[in-house]
Amino acid sequence: MENFSFLTSPGGLRCWWVLFEVGAGGAAGPAGCVPAGCALIHALVLRGLRKHPSFFPAGIQTEHPPWFGTHQVLHSSSFSSLQRFPAWEAMAPQGKVYRGSVKDFPGFNANQDAEALYNAMKGFGSDKEAILDLITSRSNKQRVEICQAYKSLYGKDLIADLKYELTGKFERLIVSLMRPPAYGDAKEIKDAISGIGTDEKCLIEILASRTNQEIHDLVAAYKDAYERDLEADIVGDTSGHFKKMLVVLLQGAREEDDVVSEDLVEQDAKDLLEAGELKWGTDEAQFIYILGRRSRQHLRLVFDEYLKIAGKPIERSIRGELSGDFEKLMLAVVKCIRSKAEYFAERLYKAMKGLGTRDNTLIRIMVSRSEIDMLDIREVFRTKYEKSLYNMIKEDTSGEYKKALLKLCGGDDDAAGEFFPEAAQVAYRMWELSAVKVELRGTVQPAGDFNDDGDAQVLRKAMKGLGTDEGAIIEVVTRRSNAQRQQILKAYKAHYGRDLMADLKSELSGSLAKLILGLMLTPAQYDAKQLRKAVEGAGTDESVLIEIMATRNNQEIRAINEAYQEAYHKTLESDLSGDTSGHFKRILVSLALGNRDEGPENQTQAHEDAKVVAETLKLADVSSNDSSDSLETRFLSILCTRSYPHLRRVFQEFIKLTNHDVEHAIKKRMSGDVRDAFVAIVRSVKNKPAFFADKLYKSMKGAGTDERTLTRIMISRSEIDLFNIRGEFIDLFDKSLHHMIEKDTSGDYRKALLVLCGGED
């Protein structure tokens, strides 16, 4: 076997596929198994089939979309390290569908284009519209040919002429498009390390996201363009562990994705945990070695295993154990391993959100990804930020610069039904991760050496006489569990013959009073009171109804019903029915019964349920004979009564059937309170702490603070999962909950919230 090229040729692929999958018979053993001596050949054949999917024999495809893939297990004692080709690798596009937004221009003629550009720039002024139309509609390879033709025809350098004729951001964008990708990256890095200071974000973005071949091309281009060694320049301009990781990435020596060792996956996850969370100090070298060298597919599995054994995602540990530019670099590496499209979508969003635009970042990404994965980036952008990249560029830029960027973007919406949508891949993976059990932790724990009489005395002293000692009240109330607070209420009554709640209400005011009084109620009493406030008086606060009813478990719902009946002498169901209408009322009434199934998933039923969801959302290829009303009733019943494990499976099956994530589909197909209620249920099933982190962020972002929402969530989740919410908050928004509360609130209210928050992350 001196030459393996035949194995991955079309003819070889067909022959070997038949040999292993059909003709092996007894020699191959069980289905999917390969004789030990042929395991390597089998691996090469499978790799070739992924590169030439059209050569799969007819009938080999399942009902799943092509990105869903199949698992291949190589059983062999001689090749024990060859374990599997997981679904994620099969999900990644392997040359079947082009996902760039810029393609080769049909009928291309380099001489004609060179002449057109020359005419656009000669004379007084230049025709910028003609320049941008031509350059943004040609591929990079064609632009390089235009440069050569321009030189041959006019003896001039096209890039130099463009620089002379154009100005500002538009000039930077057009000139960047004219450079080959490796030379573009080389220019960006040279600019990043030249002069005073270093643009670390640029270094991180490029070196964390490029493939081995792209890194090798970059190093060669840098040498050619500047007659300098890139590694030497980076070593001279950076320091510490940040420098070491950059040097590792510059080698372009990441392992390939062909095979994965299951044993090594577990060992790497364990090594990362021991190098960080379980170690006094941090073994940065271990992080550098594993994250800098292992294959992308291997690392995805390591991250899954890490979540299982550490109870937190690797990103959270990196934030806790590393710091500065090194931390940012390692987080970028992890994000690119998980999904480059998601990483670049986030970078683009941050480049345009808020005041001002980071044009260098915007230009660099739009140019570098336009012929690689811009369609995937667009799709993820729209799903994650609920607005299209196209529209955000339109709102945030102007003039010819805007027109050129919009051309590179390629459109406002991706064509429906394309294979390999990155958003669907990400969504499917998120549902897989949501099934991993993570320990939920509150931030408020029962106080040790608790003394209810002593606490009652402290509170009485804080309120007796002139003035009130708010600090003492905060110290006692926020640092006791709810069960202990109930004991304090009784001790206060027994000791002083007074109602502690009434005394607190008379002594405190404003936001602090609402927070402290809310903490003194039982969870069920507090939720019942919030629901009552949401339905009484003029108007209804639907967001509160949705938040509480969509996120509480059966036991919590039943306790709320009892507390509501006791406090207001009427049923919760009757108030919900009287204050809402239509499908929204049916959703709330169904949830108020507290009858959600608590069993495991049912695979067969999940597939059928997914069909109902797809038909209801008008995304199914085939329709049933059910009426529209019947479908809606079944859809409502599925979301309101199926168990969380079962719904996770339903939503994964939905992605296989439709290439859409159910949350995005609901947002697109539904409206109003019904949409918001179903989205809340879906998000709660997927990741309840992330749902609350999002609500907390929205309560504080922008001008003003929604203190009702902030108070309600901080009280209701403080003993359940507020610690997990903190982790999701920093993962989602790159800032800590503690920091945002500190910045957005003030006085004693802030002090109390920060105690409940439990610490800085």
N, C-alpha and C positions, 0 to 999 in steps of 0.2 A: 504494500500500500504506500508506494512512494509518492503518488500523486492522487489527491482526493478530489480534484476538480470535477471528475465525472459524477461524483456523488451528488453534487449540487447543480448539475446541469438538468434541463427539463427531462431528457431521456433517462438520466440516472435517477432522478427523483421518482419517476413512475416505477422503474424497475425495483428500486429498493423498497418503496412503499409496499408494492405487491409482495416482495420477499418477506418483509417483517410482519405486515398486518394480515396478509391473506395466506401466503404460501408456507409460512414457517411451521404450521401444524404442531406436531408433538415436539419438534425441536425447540420451539420457542417457549413451550410451557404455557402457563395461564395467559389469557388475553392481555395484551399490553406488555408482556415480559419478553426479554431479549436474551439470547445466549450471552454468557459473559464476554466472550471474545468479540462480540459484535456490538457491544454497548456504545463504543465510541462512534462507529459508523452510524448507528441509529441516531445518536445525538446530532451528527452532521446532517443526516437526511432531514430530521425534523427542523433543523435550523434553515435548511434550504427550502423546505416546504413553506416556512413562514415568509421567506423572501419571494417565493413564487406561489402564492395561494391558489392561483388558477389551476395548478397541477394536482390539487387534491382530487382523488377520484370522485365521480358523481355519487351523491348520497352520503358523503362523509360529513357534510354540514348537518348540524342539529337545528332545532327550531330556534335556537338562540341567535342573536345577531353575531356577525363574525368577530366582533371585538371580544366576545365573551370567552372564546377559546376553549381548549380542552386540556386536561392535566395528563401528562405522560410520565409514567413511573418506570425507571430502569432498574429491574430487580437483578442484581448481580453481586456475588461475593467479591469478584475481582475488581469491580468498579463500585464499591460501597459508597464512595463519596458522591457519585452521580445520583441525585435523588429525584428531581422533578423539574418540569417546565411549568411553573405556576401560571394561574390565569392572568396575572398582571402582565407577564411578558407577552402572552398571546394577545392581550388586549391592546398593546401598543401597536400603532401603525407600523407595518413592515413593508412599506413601498406600495401598498395596494391603493391607497387614496391620498392624493396630494393635498396637504393641509395649509399650504402657503396661500397668500392672497395675491401675489404677483407671479405671473406665468410668462413663459416665452411668448413673444408677440408673433402671431401668425403672419406669414409673408414678409418676414423681417429682411431688411436690406441695410447693412451697416453704412454703405456709402450715401444712400439717400438720407438716412437719419443724420449722418454727419453734416451733410449739406444743409438740412433743415435747421440744425442747431446753429450752424455758421450764419445762416440768413437771419435767424432770430436774434443774433447778437451784433450784427454789423450795423453800422450807421448810428444815428442818435437814439439812445435808449435801447432797451431790449424787450422782446416779446416774452415776458415771463410765463404767460399762459401756455404758449407753445412749448416752452422749455419743460415746464412741469408735466404737461400732457404727454410729451414724448418720453421723458426719462422715467416717470412713474409707471408707464405701461410696458416697459421693457424689463426683461430679467437681468440679473447682474452680469451673467455671461454675455448677453447681448450688449450691455452698456460698455463692457470692456472692449468688445469688437468695435463699437462706435468710436471709442477713444483712439484705437489703432487706425481706423479709417480716417478720422479727423487729422491725425498726424500725417498720414500719407498724402491726403488731399491738399492740406493747407500748411504743412510744416509747422504746425502750432500745437501746443499742449491744451487739450480741451478743458481739463480741470483748472488750469491757470486762467483760461478765458472766462470760465464760469465764475471763478472767484472774483475776477475783476468786474464782471457785469452785474453780479448779484450781491445782495447785502444781508446782514443780520441772520436771523434764524432760518430764513428761507435758503440763503446761501449755504449754511452749514448742512441743512438737510439734503439739498441737491448734490453737493460735493460728496457727502457721505455715501450717497447712493452710487456714485461713480467708482468707488473703490471696491476691489474684491474683498469679501468678508474678512479674510485673515488680515489684510492690510488696514481695513477699517478698525478691527479690534486692536491692532498694533498702534494705530494713531490714538485711539482712545486711552490706551494704557500709557503711552508716552506723555500725553497731555496730563494724565492723572498724577504722574510722578515728577513732572518737570516743575521748576520754579519753587517758590516757597509753599510749603504744605503739600499734603498728599490727598487726593480724592479716593479715600479708602472704599467708598461705596461703589465706585466704578470698578476698582480692582476686584472687589468681592463679586459683583454681578457677573463679570466676564469669566473669571477663573472658576467660579462655582458652577457655572451653567454649561460650559463647553464640553464637547466629547473629546476623547483622546486624540482623534485625528484633527479636530479643530484646534486643540492646544498645540499639536506639533506644527500645524500650518501657521499658527500665530507666532510661535517662536522663530520659525524660519523667516516669516515676513518682517518681523521686528529687526532681525539681523540684517536682512536685505535693505530695508528702508533707512535704518539709522546706524548701521555698522556697529552695533552694540549688542551685548549679550543681555537678553531680557532678564534671566535669572539674577545676574550680577546687579542689574539696575534695581530690581525689586528688593534684593537683599540689602542694598545700600540705602534704600528709602523706607524700609519698614523694620520692625524689631519684634523680639519675643516670640511667643507661640503663634501670633498672627503671621509673622514672617515664615516660620517653619511650615505652617499649613499651606501658605501660598506656594512655597517651594515644592512641596509634595504635589500639589495640583498641577504645577508647571511641568512636571515630568510626563504628564499625559499617560500614566501607567495604571489607570484604574482597571481592575479585572473585568473581563467580558462577561456578558449575561448568559452564556450558553448553559452552564450547569450551576447548580446550587447544592451546597453540602448542608443537609439538615442539622447534623451534629454541630457544625461550625456556626450555624445560625444561633443555636442555643448558647454556645460558648461565647460568641461575640456579644450577645445581649447581656450575659452574665458579667463579662469583662467590663462592659460600659457601666453597668450598675455598680460594680465594685470600684471602678476608677473614679466614680463621682459620688453618688448618693451614700454609699457605704464606706467611704474613705474619709479619714481626717485630712482635709486638704483635697486636692484634685490631681489625678494622674493625667495631665493633658496629653502626654505622649500616646496614651492608649486611645484617646478620642481621635487624635490626628491619624494614627495608623489605620484604625478601622474605618473611619469616615472618609479618609483620603485614598484608600486602596481598594476596598471591597467593591464588587460590582453593584450596580444600581438595583438589580433584582434581588440580590442577596441582602442588601441593606433594607429594602422594603420589608422583607421577612424578619430581619433583625429588629426593626422598629415595632413590628407587630408583637414579637416575642418580648421585647422590652416592656411594652404596655402591659402585657400579662403579668410579668414578674415584678414590675416596679409599681404598677397601679397608676401610672401617669405616662403621658407621651414623652418621647425623648426630648422634644423641644423644651418642655418645662424643666427637665433636669439640666439641659444646657444653659437655660437662663439662670438657674439657681447656682450652677457650679462654675460657669465661665463668666468672663466680663469683657467689656470694651469691644474693640474691633474683632478680636478673636471670637467672642461670643456671636457677633453679627455674621462673621464668615461661616461659622459652623451651622448656624441657623439657616443661612442661605443654602448651604450644601444639602442639609436635610430637606428643605423645601423643594429644591431641584430634584432630589432623589424621588420624592413623593410625586411631584407633578411640576414640570418646568412651565407648562402653560399657566398653572395657578400662580407660580412664583412671579412670572412676568405680568400677569393680570394685576397682581397686587402692586408691583412696582409702578405700573402705568397709572393705576388708580391714585397712588400716593403722589405721583408726579403732578397730578392735575387737581387734587382735592384742596380745598382751602384757598387762601389768598396766594396769588402768584402761581406760576407754572415752572417746574424744573425741566426746562426745555432740553438740556443736554441728555437727561435720562430719557425723555420722551422720544427724541430723535434717535438715540442709540438703539432703543428697543424696537421702534417701528421699522428702522432700517434692517437691523440684524435678524429679526424674526419674520420679515415679510415673505421670505421664500422658504420658511421652515414650518412654522406652526401658528401663524397669525389667526387662522380660522378657529383653532382650538383656544387660543388666548381670548378671542372675541366671545366665544361660547361660555368660557369660565367667567369672564368679566360680567357678562349679562346675568348669569345665574347667581354669582356671588354678591354683586353690587346692585342688582335689580335695575340697571340701566345699561344701555349699550355703550361700548367703547366709542362707536361712531358718534353718538350724540354727545358724549362727554368731550370728545375732541372738538366737536362743532361749537359747544358752549364755551370752551376754554381757550381757543386759539382764533386767529383772524387772518384775513388776506390770503395771498398765495401760499403762505406757510400752511394755513388750515386746509386749503384745497389739496395740496400735495399730501398731507397726512391722511386726509379722508380717502384719497386714491389708494394709498398704501393699506389702509384699514380694509378696503375692499367691499364695504357694504354695511348696512345697518343690522341685518339679520342673516344668520347662516341658513342655507337651504335646508328644509326639513328632510329627515330621513337619510342623511348621509351616514356612512359607516364611520366608526372610530371617533364619535364626538367625545372630546376630552371631558366635557362636563358630565357626560353619562358615566365615563370611567371613574371620575372623581366621586360622583354620587354613589355609584355601586360600592366603591371602596369604603366610603364613609358609613354606609349601612353595615358592611362587614365589621368595621371597627366598633360600631355602636353596640354590637352584640357581645363585645368583650366586657366581662364583669369588672367594674372598677369600684373600689370601696368608697362609699359616700361618707363625707365627714363634715360635720358642722364646725363652726368656729367658737361656739359657746358650749362649754362642758360644765358638768356639776362641780361646784366649788368644793375643794377638800376642807375638812374640819368645819363643815357648815354648821352654823348655829342660828336657827330661825329667830330666837328671842333676841340674840345679840344684834342681828340685822334689823329687826323691828325697832330696837332702841336707837340704832344709828339713824334710821330714817325719821323717827320721831324728833330726834335732836336736830336733824337737818331742817325740819319744817317749823320748829317751835320758836316763838319770839319773833322779833323783827328780822325781815330778810329770810332768804332761803339758801341753803348750801347745796346748790345744784351739783357741785362736784361730788359730794358724798352720796347723793341719790344716784348719780350715774355710776359711781364705783360699785354700789351694791347691786342695783337692778341689772346692769349689763353684764355683770360677772357671775350671775347665778343662772342655773338652768330654769326652765319654765316650771318644772315640778317643785324646785326649791322656792321659787317666787310664790307659788300657791301656798306653801307652808308659811312663808313670811306674812301673807295676807291674814291667815288664821291667827298667827302669833300676835300680830299687831292688834287684831280685834280683841283677843283674849287679854292682852296686857293693858290696852288703853281704852277698850270699849268704843273704839272709833273705826270708821271705814277707811282703810288705807287708800283705796281708789279715790274716794271723795277728797281726802286731804291732798293727795297728789294733784288732783284736778284744780283745787283752789290755789295751790302754791306755784304750779308751773303754767306755762303758756306757750302758745305758738307751736312750732315744729317739734320742740323738745317734749312738750306735754303729750302730743300725739304719739311720739315714739315710746316714751316711758309707759304711758297708759296702755299702749298696744302690747308691750312686753309683759305687762301684768295679767293680761287675759290668757286663757288657755288657747292653744292653736285653733281649736274648733270654734271657740267663742270669737276669736279675732277674725277668722275667715267669715263667720256668719255675720258679724258686724259690717265687714267690708262689702259683702254681698247685699246686705240690707241698704247700706248707703248708696249702692250702685243702682237700686231699683226704686228707691223712695223719692218723692218730690217730682218736680218737672224734669223730664228727660231721663235717659238711662245711660249709665257708663258701661257700655258694652265691653270695653277693653278689660275692665276689672272682672266682669262675669266670665269672659273668655279665659283670662289668666288663671283664675282660681279653678273653674270647673274643668278646664282641659288638662290641668297638671296634677290634680290630687288623686291619690289611689282610692280603692274601694273603702278601706277602713277610714280614711280621712273624710271622704264624702259622707259616709254614714254618721260620723261624729258631728260634722257640720249640720246635717239635717236635724239631729237631736238638739244641738245648741240653738239652732234657728227657731225651732218649735218652742223651746223653753224660754227664749228671750222675747219672741215676738208673737207667740200664741197663734201661729199659723204656719203652714208648711212652706218650705223653700220652693217646692214644685209649683204651688199655687201662685206665689209671687212672681216666679220666672214666667209662668204661663200668662199671667195677667199683664206683664210689662214688655213682652216680646211677641213676635209673630212669625208665621211662615216657617221656613226650614231652619232658621236660626233658633226659634223656640223649640222645635223638635230636637235639635242637637243638644241644647241645654237641658231639656227635660230628660233626655236619654242619659246624659252624663250624670244628672242629679240622682238617678236611681242607684248609682254605685254598684252596678252589676257587670262591670267589665270582667271578661273571662281571665283567669289567672294561670291557665295551663300553658304548656309548651307549644311550639309551632306545630302545625299540621301541613306538611309539604304539599300534599295533594290539594287540600282546601286552599292553601295559599295561592296556588296557581290559578284556581278558579276565581278566588277573590280578586286577584290582580287583573283578570279579564274584565270583571265587573267594574273595577276602578277605571280601567282603560276605556271601556265603552261609555261610562258615565262622562268621562273627560273628553270623549270623542277623539281618542287616540288609538283605538283598536282597528286592526285591519279587517276584522270580521265583526258583524253585529249579531246580537241575539234577537230573539223574537219578543223580548221583554219591552214593555212600554217605557216611555221616558220616566214616568212617575215611579214605576216599579224599580227601575235601575237606581234612581235617586234614593229610594228607601233602602235598597240593599247596600248602596254605597255608604249611607249614613250609619246603617247598622254595623258595617264592617269597621269603620273608623271609631265608632263609639262603644263597641262591645267586644271586639277581638282583643286578645292579650297583647302586650307589648312585644314579646318574642315572636308571636305569629305575625304581627303587623310589620316587623322588620323584614321578615321573609316575604311578605306580600309586596312590600315596596321594592325589594330586590327583584322579584319576579316581574314587577311592573317595568323596571328599567330594561330587563331582557326583552320584554314584549314590545316596548315603544321607543327605546333609546332616549327616554326622557326621565328626569327625576320627578317624583310625584309632587314635591313641594313647588317646583317651578311650574309644573302643569296646572296645579290648582290655582296658583297666582294668575296664570295666563287665561284660564277658562272660567274662573269664578270671580265674584266681586262682593264688596261690602262685608257685612258681619259674618256671613256664611263662609266666605273665603278666609277671613281672619281666624275664625274658629277652627276650621279644618287645618290651616297652616300651623296653628298653635298645637293641635294634637300631633301632627306629623313631627314637628320640632321637638315636642316633649318625648315622643317615642325614640327619636334619633339621639337626642342628647339634652336632657332636661337642664343640667347646669349651663350649657351653652345658650339655651333659650332664655334663661334668667339673666345671664351675663349680657345678652343683647338688649334686654329690656332695661337693665341698669344703665348701660352705656347711653341708650337713647334718652333716659330720664335726665341725664346730666350734660349731654353734648349740646353745643350751640348756646344761644342766649337764654338765660333763665334755667331753672331746675324744676322738674316735676317731682316735688317732694312727696306727694302722696304715693307715687309708684316706688320711689326710692325707699321710703319708710316701710311700705308694705312688704317689699321683697326682703329687705334687711331683717325685718322681724320674722317673717314666715319661714325663711330658709336658714336662719342662724344656727339652728340645731340639727339641720338635716343635711345640707350640701353646700353651705356657703364657702367652705374651703375649696371645694371643687369648682364652684362658680368663679372664685378668684383666679384659679388656674386657667379656666376657659377665657376669662376676661382678658388676661394678659396675652394669651395665645391669639385671640381674635383682634385685639386693638393695640397691641404693642405698648400698652401702658397699664399700670396696676390699678385695681379698684381702689386701693388705699390712696394712691396718688390723686386719682380723679375726685374722690370724696373730699380729700384735703383741699384741693383746688377749687371745688365747686360749692362747698358749704362753709359755714362759719359758726363761731361761738360754741356754746354747750351742745347744740345739736350735732355739730361736727365731732366734738369729743366723744359723744355717745356712739355715733355711727362708726368711728374709727375703732372703738373698743369692740363693737360687734364684728367689724371686718376682720379683726384678729391678727393684723400684722401686714407689713409691707412685703411684696414679692420681688 
